[in-house]
């Protein structure tokens, strides 16, 4: 099953306004979401680094194969 995280409407709301309620909820949610973990770990290390910077995301520091 392919992850829809790249086209998530809540993620888009965060990108548009990180201080919105939905945006803040999405940012909190990715800390434990199994779908986000699968999506994130499937990305290349360069893409992971970009997302880490963009979303101040520090979980899943080791790549899962």
Secondary structure, DSSP 4 states (H G I P E B T S, - for coil): ----GGG-HHHHHHHH-TTSHHHHHHHHHTTT-HHHHHHHHHS-HHHHHHHHHHHT--S--SPP-
